[in-house]
Amino acid sequence: MKKVARIIGAGILFGIIALIIHWIFAYVGMGYYLDPTYFPVWSKLMMPTAGPPPVSFLYYSLTFNIISGILFALVYTVLGSCVPGKKFIIRGLMYGFLVFLVGAIPGYLAMYLLINLPTELIALWAVESLIIYSIGGMVVAKLISTYLFLSWSC
């Protein structure tokens, strides 16, 4: 039961951290969000009409970030013992970086090919993801390192 509580706790913390970082980067990239050229690209949850997102978007964002955080923590419980580094900070940074490499980078490359968005905005999102995964990795490694589900001999 402690393992599950730690995973959920790490997911909630990850979700809050991700939401704060998303806010900061949304402010930095606000020009892209306010450009009418891209209004049709944004989801109806984010922009049901032209203008700022409704409060419900905040709740969806937090919920989705927490779900992502729980998944991020759950995968760490399986693969964490294979991540190099003795201290949780190094292990967490490495784990976050590895998830970024295999998860975020391919996604942003595909987005660049498929969706008409400015390259700078996609690059901004990539930097945002790297920061979220790095900080999230440290948090997850700190909270979960003693509760790994599997003990791989890597």
Accessible surface in RSA format (square Angstrom, percent):
REM  Atomic radii and reference values for relative SASA: ProtOr
REM  Chains: A
REM  Algorithm: Lee & Richards
REM  Probe-radius: 1.40
REM  Slices: 20
REM RES _ NUM      All-atoms   Total-Side   Main-Chain    Non-polar    All polar
REM                ABS   REL    ABS   REL    ABS   REL    ABS   REL    ABS   REL
RES MET A   1   193.60 100.3 150.33  99.5  43.27 103.0 133.23 113.3  60.37  80.0
RES LYS A   2   142.59  69.6 137.64  84.5   4.94  11.8  89.49  80.6  53.09  56.6
RES LYS A   3    79.85  39.0  79.26  48.6   0.59   1.4  42.06  37.9  37.79  40.3
RES VAL A   4    73.57  48.4  73.57  66.6   0.00   0.0  73.57  63.9   0.00   0.0
RES ALA A   5    61.95  57.0  48.78  75.3  13.18  30.0  54.71  77.0   7.25  19.2
RES ARG A   6    86.85  36.5  81.17  41.4   5.68  13.5  16.69  22.8  70.16  42.5
RES ILE A   7    10.04   5.7  10.04   7.5   0.00   0.0  10.04   7.2   0.00   0.0
RES ILE A   8    76.84  43.7  76.84  57.2   0.00   0.0  76.84  55.3   0.00   0.0
RES GLY A   9    32.04  39.5   0.00   N/A  32.04  39.5  27.41  75.2   4.63  10.4
RES ALA A  10     0.00   0.0   0.00   0.0   0.00   0.0   0.00   0.0   0.00   0.0
RES GLY A  11     0.00   0.0   0.00   N/A   0.00   0.0   0.00   0.0   0.00   0.0
RES ILE A  12    74.00  42.1  74.00  55.1   0.00   0.0  74.00  53.3   0.00   0.0
RES LEU A  13    76.15  42.4  76.15  54.5   0.00   0.0  76.15  53.5   0.00   0.0
RES PHE A  14     5.51   2.8   5.33   3.3   0.17   0.4   5.36   3.3   0.14   0.4
RES GLY A  15     0.00   0.0   0.00   N/A   0.00   0.0   0.00   0.0   0.00   0.0
RES ILE A  16    76.05  43.3  75.90  56.5   0.15   0.4  75.96  54.7   0.09   0.2
RES ILE A  17    33.47  19.0  32.46  24.2   1.01   2.4  33.47  24.1   0.00   0.0
RES ALA A  18     1.04   1.0   1.04   1.6   0.00   0.0   1.04   1.5   0.00   0.0
RES LEU A  19    14.93   8.3  14.93  10.7   0.00   0.0  14.93  10.5   0.00   0.0
RES ILE A  20    81.76  46.5  81.71  60.9   0.05   0.1  81.71  58.8   0.05   0.1
RES ILE A  21    13.78   7.8  13.78  10.3   0.00   0.0  13.78   9.9   0.00   0.0
RES HIS A  22    66.57  36.4  64.03  44.5   2.54   6.5  49.10  50.6  17.47  20.3
RES TRP A  23   137.48  55.2 131.18  63.5   6.30  14.8 117.24  62.5  20.24  32.8
RES ILE A  24    96.94  55.2  92.36  68.8   4.58  11.0  96.82  69.7   0.12   0.3
RES PHE A  25    25.74  12.9  24.71  15.3   1.02   2.7  24.96  15.1   0.78   2.2
RES ALA A  26    32.22  29.6  30.74  47.4   1.48   3.4  31.35  44.2   0.86   2.3
RES TYR A  27   174.89  81.7 166.40  94.7   8.49  22.1 118.91  89.4  55.98  69.0
RES VAL A  28    94.82  62.4  64.21  58.1  30.61  73.8  70.09  60.9  24.72  67.1
RES GLY A  29     1.62   2.0   0.00   N/A   1.62   2.0   1.62   4.4   0.00   0.0
RES MET A  30    75.81  39.3  75.65  50.1   0.16   0.4  66.26  56.3   9.55  12.7
RES GLY A  31    56.20  69.3   0.00   N/A  56.20  69.3  40.54 111.3  15.66  35.1
RES TYR A  32    62.24  29.1  61.17  34.8   1.07   2.8  42.18  31.7  20.06  24.7
RES TYR A  33    32.56  15.2  32.56  18.5   0.00   0.0  18.82  14.1  13.74  16.9
RES LEU A  34   102.80  57.2  91.00  65.1  11.80  29.7  91.38  64.2  11.42  30.7
RES ASP A  35    49.22  34.5  44.25  44.0   4.97  11.8  12.98  30.5  36.24  36.1
RES PRO A  36    95.56  69.6  85.41  77.9  10.14  36.9  85.62  70.7   9.93  61.7
RES THR A  37    95.08  67.6  70.05  71.0  25.03  59.6  54.01  72.5  41.07  62.1
RES TYR A  38    33.08  15.4  33.08  18.8   0.00   0.0   4.43   3.3  28.65  35.3
RES PHE A  39    56.92  28.5  48.47  30.0   8.45  22.0  48.68  29.5   8.24  23.6
RES PRO A  40   113.78  82.9  77.66  70.8  36.12 131.3  88.82  73.3  24.95 155.1
RES VAL A  41    59.52  39.2  31.04  28.1  28.48  68.6  37.87  32.9  21.64  58.7
RES TRP A  42    22.03   8.8  13.96   6.8   8.07  18.9  15.17   8.1   6.86  11.1
RES SER A  43    61.98  52.4  46.04  61.5  15.94  36.7  51.77 110.2  10.22  14.3
RES LYS A  44   156.91  76.6 147.81  90.7   9.10  21.7 102.26  92.0  54.65  58.2
RES LEU A  45    80.22  44.7  76.28  54.6   3.94   9.9  79.11  55.6   1.10   3.0
RES MET A  46    26.50  13.7  26.50  17.5   0.00   0.0   8.16   6.9  18.34  24.3
RES MET A  47    13.28   6.9   6.58   4.4   6.70  16.0   5.64   4.8   7.64  10.1
RES PRO A  48    67.35  49.1  48.53  44.2  18.82  68.4  48.85  40.3  18.50 115.0
RES THR A  49   101.67  72.3  92.77  94.0   8.91  21.2  76.86 103.2  24.82  37.5
RES ALA A  50    75.31  69.2  43.81  67.6  31.50  71.7  45.25  63.7  30.06  79.6
RES GLY A  51    21.20  26.1   0.00   N/A  21.20  26.1  19.54  53.6   1.66   3.7
RES PRO A  52   118.19  86.1 100.66  91.8  17.54  63.7 105.08  86.8  13.11  81.5
RES PRO A  53    62.63  45.6  44.26  40.3  18.37  66.8  44.26  36.5  18.37 114.2
RES PRO A  54    50.49  36.8  36.62  33.4  13.87  50.4  47.81  39.5   2.69  16.7
RES VAL A  55   100.09  65.9  91.94  83.2   8.15  19.6  96.78  84.1   3.30   9.0
RES SER A  56    51.11  43.2  47.58  63.5   3.52   8.1  35.48  75.5  15.63  21.9
RES PHE A  57    61.58  30.8  61.58  38.1   0.00   0.0  61.58  37.3   0.00   0.0
RES LEU A  58    61.35  34.2  58.06  41.5   3.29   8.3  60.57  42.5   0.77   2.1
RES TYR A  59   136.52  63.7 134.75  76.7   1.76   4.6  98.39  73.9  38.13  47.0
RES TYR A  60    92.35  43.1  90.58  51.5   1.77   4.6  49.23  37.0  43.12  53.2
RES SER A  61    22.36  18.9  15.18  20.3   7.17  16.5  15.17  32.3   7.18  10.1
RES LEU A  62    54.81  30.5  54.81  39.2   0.00   0.0  54.81  38.5   0.00   0.0
RES THR A  63    69.52  49.4  65.75  66.7   3.77   9.0  44.07  59.2  25.45  38.5
RES PHE A  64   111.83  56.0 109.82  68.0   2.02   5.2 110.85  67.2   0.99   2.8
RES ASN A  65    16.59  11.4  16.59  16.0   0.00   0.0   0.00   0.0  16.59  16.0
RES ILE A  66    38.39  21.8  38.39  28.6   0.00   0.0  38.39  27.6   0.00   0.0
RES ILE A  67    88.62  50.4  88.06  65.6   0.56   1.3  88.54  63.8   0.08   0.2
RES SER A  68    54.78  46.3  49.96  66.7   4.82  11.1  21.25  45.2  33.53  47.0
RES GLY A  69     0.00   0.0   0.00   N/A   0.00   0.0   0.00   0.0   0.00   0.0
RES ILE A  70    49.02  27.9  49.02  36.5   0.00   0.0  49.02  35.3   0.00   0.0
RES LEU A  71   102.18  56.9 101.39  72.5   0.79   2.0 102.18  71.8   0.00   0.0
RES PHE A  72    12.80   6.4   6.81   4.2   5.99  15.6  12.31   7.5   0.49   1.4
RES ALA A  73     0.00   0.0   0.00   0.0   0.00   0.0   0.00   0.0   0.00   0.0
RES LEU A  74    72.49  40.4  72.49  51.9   0.00   0.0  72.49  50.9   0.00   0.0
RES VAL A  75    68.18  44.9  66.48  60.2   1.69   4.1  68.18  59.2   0.00   0.0
RES TYR A  76     0.14   0.1   0.14   0.1   0.00   0.0   0.00   0.0   0.14   0.2
RES THR A  77     0.61   0.4   0.46   0.5   0.15   0.4   0.46   0.6   0.15   0.2
RES VAL A  78    47.42  31.2  47.41  42.9   0.00   0.0  47.42  41.2   0.00   0.0
RES LEU A  79    81.87  45.6  81.87  58.6   0.00   0.0  81.87  57.5   0.00   0.0
RES GLY A  80     0.00   0.0   0.00   N/A   0.00   0.0   0.00   0.0   0.00   0.0
RES SER A  81    33.90  28.6  13.97  18.6  19.93  45.9  15.26  32.5  18.64  26.1
RES CYS A  82    50.61  38.3  30.05  33.5  20.57  48.3  20.53  52.0  30.08  32.4
RES VAL A  83     8.02   5.3   4.38   4.0   3.64   8.8   5.27   4.6   2.75   7.4
RES PRO A  84    77.69  56.6  66.55  60.7  11.14  40.5  77.51  64.0   0.17   1.1
RES GLY A  85    27.48  33.9   0.00   N/A  27.48  33.9  13.41  36.8  14.07  31.5
RES LYS A  86   203.17  99.1 168.35 103.3  34.81  82.9 120.35 108.3  82.82  88.2
RES LYS A  87   151.57  73.9 146.31  89.8   5.26  12.5  93.58  84.2  57.99  61.8
RES PHE A  88    70.75  35.4  65.36  40.5   5.39  14.0  65.99  40.0   4.76  13.6
RES ILE A  89    81.60  46.4  81.60  60.8   0.00   0.0  81.60  58.8   0.00   0.0
RES ILE A  90    89.91  51.2  89.26  66.5   0.66   1.6  89.38  64.4   0.54   1.5
RES ARG A  91    41.02  17.2  41.02  20.9   0.00   0.0   8.24  11.3  32.78  19.9
RES GLY A  92     0.00   0.0   0.00   N/A   0.00   0.0   0.00   0.0   0.00   0.0
RES LEU A  93    69.25  38.6  67.00  47.9   2.25   5.6  67.29  47.3   1.96   5.3
RES MET A  94    69.13  35.8  66.00  43.7   3.13   7.4  60.01  51.0   9.12  12.1
RES TYR A  95     6.01   2.8   6.01   3.4   0.00   0.0   5.23   3.9   0.78   1.0
RES GLY A  96     0.00   0.0   0.00   N/A   0.00   0.0   0.00   0.0   0.00   0.0
RES PHE A  97    88.56  44.3  88.56  54.8   0.00   0.0  88.56  53.7   0.00   0.0
RES LEU A  98    73.11  40.7  73.03  52.2   0.08   0.2  73.11  51.3   0.00   0.0
RES VAL A  99    33.10  21.8  32.79  29.7   0.31   0.7  33.02  28.7   0.08   0.2
RES PHE A 100    15.13   7.6  15.13   9.4   0.00   0.0  15.13   9.2   0.00   0.0
RES LEU A 101    77.41  43.1  68.19  48.8   9.22  23.2  68.19  47.9   9.22  24.8
RES VAL A 102   117.30  77.2  96.75  87.6  20.55  49.5  98.94  86.0  18.36  49.8
RES GLY A 103    42.67  52.6   0.00   N/A  42.67  52.6  29.06  79.8  13.61  30.5
RES ALA A 104    10.51   9.7   1.98   3.0   8.54  19.4  10.14  14.3   0.38   1.0
RES ILE A 105    58.90  33.5  58.78  43.8   0.12   0.3  58.78  42.3   0.12   0.3
RES PRO A 106    65.83  48.0  58.09  53.0   7.74  28.1  61.11  50.5   4.72  29.4
RES GLY A 107    37.76  46.6   0.00   N/A  37.76  46.6  33.06  90.7   4.70  10.5
RES TYR A 108    38.35  17.9  37.36  21.3   1.00   2.6  18.66  14.0  19.70  24.3
RES LEU A 109   112.39  62.6 111.15  79.5   1.24   3.1 111.44  78.3   0.95   2.6
RES ALA A 110    43.43  39.9  40.68  62.8   2.75   6.3  42.67  60.1   0.77   2.0
RES MET A 111    45.97  23.8  41.77  27.6   4.19  10.0  44.59  37.9   1.38   1.8
RES TYR A 112   121.89  56.9 107.78  61.3  14.11  36.7  64.27  48.3  57.62  71.0
RES LEU A 113   146.76  81.7 113.93  81.5  32.84  82.5 116.65  81.9  30.11  81.0
RES LEU A 114   147.01  81.9 111.43  79.7  35.58  89.4 115.77  81.3  31.24  84.1
RES ILE A 115    74.79  42.6  65.90  49.1   8.88  21.4  70.39  50.7   4.39  11.9
RES ASN A 116   124.32  85.7 110.68 107.0  13.64  32.8  40.19  96.7  84.13  81.3
RES LEU A 117    15.44   8.6   3.35   2.4  12.09  30.4   4.06   2.8  11.38  30.6
RES PRO A 118    21.11  15.4  10.80   9.8  10.31  37.5  20.90  17.3   0.21   1.3
RES THR A 119    75.25  53.5  71.68  72.7   3.57   8.5  54.91  73.8  20.35  30.8
RES GLU A 120   112.72  64.7 104.86  79.3   7.86  18.7  53.55 103.6  59.18  48.3
RES LEU A 121     0.10   0.1   0.10   0.1   0.00   0.0   0.10   0.1   0.00   0.0
RES ILE A 122    11.01   6.3  11.01   8.2   0.00   0.0  11.01   7.9   0.00   0.0
RES ALA A 123    52.61  48.4  46.07  71.1   6.55  14.9  51.93  73.1   0.68   1.8
RES LEU A 124    35.28  19.7  31.80  22.7   3.49   8.8  34.72  24.4   0.56   1.5
RES TRP A 125    40.51  16.3  40.13  19.4   0.38   0.9  35.94  19.2   4.57   7.4
RES ALA A 126    16.35  15.0  16.22  25.0   0.13   0.3  16.35  23.0   0.00   0.0
RES VAL A 127    76.54  50.4  75.28  68.2   1.26   3.0  76.47  66.4   0.07   0.2
RES GLU A 128    12.62   7.2  12.62   9.5   0.00   0.0   3.37   6.5   9.26   7.6
RES SER A 129    15.07  12.7  13.65  18.2   1.42   3.3   2.05   4.4  13.01  18.2
RES LEU A 130    57.69  32.1  57.69  41.3   0.00   0.0  57.69  40.5   0.00   0.0
RES ILE A 131    61.22  34.8  58.83  43.8   2.39   5.8  61.22  44.1   0.00   0.0
RES ILE A 132    10.03   5.7  10.03   7.5   0.00   0.0  10.03   7.2   0.00   0.0
RES TYR A 133    53.14  24.8  53.14  30.2   0.00   0.0  11.79   8.9  41.35  51.0
RES SER A 134    19.42  16.4  19.42  25.9   0.00   0.0  10.81  23.0   8.61  12.1
RES ILE A 135    61.15  34.8  61.12  45.5   0.02   0.1  61.12  44.0   0.02   0.1
RES GLY A 136     0.21   0.3   0.00   N/A   0.21   0.3   0.21   0.6   0.00   0.0
RES GLY A 137     0.00   0.0   0.00   N/A   0.00   0.0   0.00   0.0   0.00   0.0
RES MET A 138    49.00  25.4  48.67  32.2   0.33   0.8  39.63  33.7   9.37  12.4
RES VAL A 139    26.95  17.7  22.94  20.8   4.00   9.6  26.91  23.4   0.04   0.1
RES VAL A 140     0.00   0.0   0.00   0.0   0.00   0.0   0.00   0.0   0.00   0.0
RES ALA A 141     0.00   0.0   0.00   0.0   0.00   0.0   0.00   0.0   0.00   0.0
RES LYS A 142   119.64  58.4 108.19  66.4  11.45  27.3  59.31  53.4  60.33  64.3
RES LEU A 143    51.55  28.7  51.23  36.6   0.32   0.8  51.34  36.1   0.21   0.6
RES ILE A 144     0.33   0.2   0.33   0.2   0.00   0.0   0.33   0.2   0.00   0.0
RES SER A 145    42.96  36.3  29.63  39.5  13.33  30.7  15.36  32.7  27.61  38.7
RES THR A 146   113.98  81.1  79.95  81.1  34.03  81.1  81.08 108.9  32.90  49.7
RES TYR A 147    42.68  19.9  40.80  23.2   1.87   4.9  26.67  20.0  16.01  19.7
RES LEU A 148    43.21  24.1  25.31  18.1  17.90  45.0  25.31  17.8  17.90  48.2
RES PHE A 149    80.00  40.0  55.38  34.3  24.62  64.1  55.62  33.7  24.38  69.8
RES LEU A 150    81.27  45.3  78.95  56.5   2.33   5.9  81.10  57.0   0.17   0.5
RES SER A 151   110.07  93.0  77.23 103.1  32.84  75.6  42.60  90.7  67.47  94.5
RES TRP A 152   124.83  50.1 108.58  52.6  16.25  38.1 112.94  60.2  11.89  19.3
RES SER A 153   119.68 101.1  82.29 109.8  37.39  86.1  56.16 119.6  63.52  89.0
RES CYS A 154   106.38  80.5  26.66  29.7  79.72 187.4  57.21 144.9  49.18  53.0
END  Absolute sums over single chains surface
CHAIN  1 A     9164.7       7903.6       1261.1       7088.1       2076.6
END  Absolute sums over all chains
TOTAL          9164.7       7903.6       1261.1       7088.1       2076.6
